[in-house]
Amino acid sequence: MPDPRTVLLTGAAGRVGTLMQNLLPAFGHELRLFDVRPIDGDPDAVTADLADKAAIREAVRGVDAIVHLAGISLEAPFEKILRANIEGTYHLYEAAREEGVGRIVFASSNHAVGFTPRPRGDDPLIPVDTPRRPDTFYGLSKAFGEDLAQLYWDKHGLETVSVRIGSCFPQPTSVRMLSIWMSPGDGARLFHAALTAENVGHTVVYGSSANTRLWWDLSGARALGYEPQDDSEEFAEKLIAERGELDPENPAHACLGGHFVSDPPMWPY
């Protein structure tokens, strides 16, 4: 696929969206920003809700691809997840289909497979085709998004790369995150690869840096042309000294989804 000229970035005011605002243009992408909250410094940004079909259709019109980060990123009552993450993602896909957009990069999550036991010792890395085991309504909405992407590829030829993002922060903040951390720079490299790889159909990949303590298989992401450059190991000694090693008897440490499986953080809005 040729490098997209214009990319719609939904959820542009969120944590990952703000990082990508600053990083993706260096790869040659011209961004159109979309969020339910106003975005300072960009008078052309679209401020609208994912429930607003007309606004989404207008935002999508004329773009070459979409990076879809918008929605609720923590646990919430099902009704809120339904509206923002399930119906909202459907509205975006319909608008993309109607406007002839060829590629979406969908921000899935490790929480789509959150109840998967984490590897220990010599266990193999978790493959991307492991059965989905969502740990929350939030994780369930990401599983839905992956299935929606598959439907729109099979039925309408709309390509998607679904990226099961680990934790995209400037640096890891927990021992668990040493295994699933994706540096902002690697996040931009992965999104760029997902935007520009040829013939992706619907491809699901894990999204993280090349961490020494990695839990999942990055070969699918590498096949897109992704070349991670960072590793969380430089932060390991300090984090382990402060917090200790993971406890395999603690459900929050035993499963891929961490504390989402036992005490998920709730969406504050």
C-alpha positions in Angstrom: 0.0 0.0 0.0 1.4 3.5 -0.9 2.2 5.7 2.1 -1.1 7.4 3.1 -1.1 11.1 2.5 -3.9 11.9 5.0 -4.6 9.9 8.1 -7.6 10.4 10.4 -6.4 10.0 14.0 -9.4 9.4 16.3 -8.9 9.7 20.0 -6.3 12.3 19.2 -6.6 14.0 22.6 -6.0 10.8 24.6 -2.7 9.6 26.0 -1.7 7.5 23.0 -3.3 9.9 20.6 -1.3 12.9 21.9 1.9 10.9 21.6 1.0 9.9 18.0 0.1 13.5 17.1 3.7 14.4 17.7 5.4 11.3 16.3 3.5 10.1 13.2 4.1 13.2 11.0 7.8 12.4 11.0 6.9 9.3 8.9 5.2 11.5 6.3 1.6 11.2 7.4 -0.6 14.3 7.4 -3.0 14.0 10.3 -6.6 15.0 10.6 -7.5 14.9 14.3 -10.8 13.7 15.9 -11.8 13.6 19.5 -14.8 14.2 21.7 -12.7 16.8 23.5 -11.3 20.0 21.9 -7.7 19.8 20.8 -5.7 22.8 21.6 -3.6 24.4 18.8 -5.5 22.7 15.9 -8.5 24.8 14.7 -9.1 22.2 12.0 -9.5 19.3 14.5 -12.9 17.6 14.5 -14.7 17.7 17.9 -17.5 15.2 17.9 -18.7 12.0 19.6 -18.5 8.6 18.0 -22.3 8.5 18.2 -22.5 11.4 15.7 -22.7 9.6 12.4 -22.8 12.7 10.3 -19.7 14.1 12.0 -17.8 10.9 11.6 -18.7 10.7 7.9 -17.5 14.2 7.4 -14.2 13.5 9.3 -13.6 10.4 7.2 -14.3 12.0 3.9 -11.1 12.4 1.8 -8.7 10.5 4.1 -6.5 7.7 2.9 -6.4 5.7 6.1 -7.6 5.8 9.8 -5.8 5.1 13.1 -8.7 4.4 15.4 -7.7 5.1 19.0 -11.0 6.7 20.2 -13.3 5.2 22.8 -13.2 4.2 26.5 -9.8 2.8 27.4 -10.6 1.4 30.9 -13.5 -0.7 32.3 -16.9 0.9 32.5 -20.6 -0.2 32.7 -21.6 -2.2 29.7 -24.0 0.5 28.5 -21.1 3.0 28.2 -18.8 0.5 26.5 -21.6 -0.4 24.1 -22.1 3.2 23.0 -18.5 4.3 22.7 -16.5 1.2 21.8 -18.9 -1.1 20.1 -21.5 1.2 18.4 -18.9 3.9 17.9 -16.4 1.6 16.2 -19.3 0.3 13.9 -20.1 3.9 13.0 -16.5 4.5 12.0 -16.3 1.4 9.9 -19.6 2.2 8.1 -18.3 5.7 7.4 -15.0 4.3 6.1 -16.9 1.9 3.8 -19.2 4.6 2.5 -16.3 6.9 1.8 -14.0 4.3 0.2 -11.3 4.4 2.8 -9.0 1.4 2.2 -7.2 0.9 5.5 -7.9 1.2 9.2 -5.4 0.6 12.1 -7.6 -0.5 15.0 -6.3 -0.1 18.5 -7.2 -3.4 20.0 -5.8 -4.4 23.4 -4.1 -7.2 25.3 -7.3 -7.2 27.4 -9.0 -9.0 24.5 -7.0 -12.0 25.7 -6.5 -10.8 29.3 -7.4 -14.1 31.0 -4.7 -15.9 29.1 -2.0 -17.2 31.6 1.2 -15.4 31.1 4.3 -17.4 30.1 6.6 -18.6 32.8 10.1 -20.1 32.6 10.5 -21.8 29.3 6.9 -21.5 28.2 6.5 -20.4 24.5 5.5 -16.8 23.7 1.7 -16.3 23.4 0.7 -16.6 19.8 -1.6 -14.1 18.1 -4.1 -16.9 17.4 -4.5 -17.8 21.1 -8.2 -18.0 21.9 -9.7 -14.7 22.9 -10.4 -14.4 26.7 -11.4 -10.9 27.4 -11.0 -9.8 31.0 -13.6 -6.9 31.1 -16.4 -5.4 29.1 -13.6 -3.2 27.8 -11.6 -6.2 26.6 -14.8 -7.7 25.2 -15.3 -4.5 23.1 -11.8 -5.0 21.6 -12.7 -8.6 20.7 -15.8 -7.3 19.0 -13.6 -4.7 17.1 -11.4 -7.4 15.8 -14.4 -9.4 14.6 -15.9 -6.3 13.0 -12.7 -5.7 11.2 -12.7 -9.3 9.9 -16.3 -8.9 8.7 -15.5 -5.6 6.8 -12.5 -7.2 5.1 -14.4 -10.3 4.1 -17.6 -8.5 3.0 -16.3 -5.1 1.8 -12.6 -5.4 1.2 -11.8 -2.8 3.9 -8.3 -3.7 5.3 -7.5 -3.5 8.9 -4.5 -4.1 11.1 -5.7 -4.8 14.7 -2.9 -3.9 17.1 -3.3 -5.5 20.6 -1.5 -2.7 22.4 0.3 -3.5 25.6 1.1 -0.3 27.5 2.3 2.7 25.6 4.0 5.1 28.1 7.2 7.0 28.0 8.6 4.4 30.3 7.1 1.3 32.1 5.5 2.0 35.5 5.1 -1.5 36.9 6.9 -4.9 36.8 4.1 -6.4 34.6 4.7 -3.6 32.1 8.3 -4.7 31.6 6.8 -7.5 29.5 4.2 -5.6 27.5 5.6 -2.1 27.3 5.6 -0.3 23.9 7.7 2.9 23.8 6.1 5.8 22.1 8.7 5.7 19.4 8.0 2.0 18.8 4.3 2.7 18.8 4.7 5.2 16.0 7.0 2.7 14.1 4.3 0.0 14.4 1.4 2.2 13.4 3.4 3.4 10.4 4.1 -0.2 9.4 0.4 -1.1 9.8 -0.5 1.9 7.6 1.8 1.1 4.8 2.3 -2.7 4.6 1.0 -4.4 1.5 -2.0 -6.8 1.4 -2.8 -7.0 5.1 -6.4 -8.1 4.7 -7.3 -8.3 8.4 -4.2 -8.9 10.4 -4.0 -9.1 14.2 -0.6 -8.3 15.8 0.7 -7.7 19.3 2.0 -4.2 20.0 5.0 -3.8 22.2 8.7 -3.1 22.1 11.3 -5.8 21.8 11.4 -6.4 25.6 13.8 -8.9 27.1 10.9 -10.1 29.3 8.4 -10.3 26.4 5.3 -12.4 26.8 3.9 -12.5 23.3 5.0 -13.3 19.8 5.9 -10.2 17.7 6.5 -12.0 14.5 3.2 -10.9 13.0 4.1 -7.2 13.6 7.6 -7.7 12.3 6.1 -9.2 9.1 4.5 -5.9 8.5 7.9 -4.2 8.4 7.9 -3.2 12.1 11.4 -3.0 13.6 11.2 -2.2 17.3 14.2 -0.4 18.7 13.5 -0.2 22.4 13.6 -2.6 25.4 12.1 -2.1 28.9 15.0 -3.9 30.5 16.8 -0.7 31.4 14.0 0.0 33.8 13.8 -3.4 35.3 16.3 -3.2 38.2 14.6 -0.1 39.7 11.1 -1.3 39.3 11.8 -4.8 40.8 13.7 -3.2 43.7 10.7 -1.0 44.4 7.9 -3.5 43.9 9.3 -7.0 43.9 8.9 -9.8 41.3 5.5 -10.9 40.1 3.7 -13.3 42.4 2.3 -16.3 40.4 -0.3 -16.9 43.1 -1.8 -13.4 42.6 -4.4 -13.4 39.8 -3.3 -9.9 38.8 0.2 -11.3 38.2 -0.8 -14.7 36.7 -2.7 -13.5 33.7 -1.8 -11.4 30.7 -4.4 -8.7 31.6 -2.9 -7.9 35.0 -5.2 -6.2 37.5 -7.9 -5.9 34.9 -8.8 -9.6 35.7 -9.4 -8.9 39.4 -9.8 -5.2 40.1 -10.0 -3.3 36.8 -9.5 0.5 36.8 -12.8 2.3 36.1 -13.4 5.0 33.5 -13.8 8.2 35.4 -16.2 10.0 33.0 
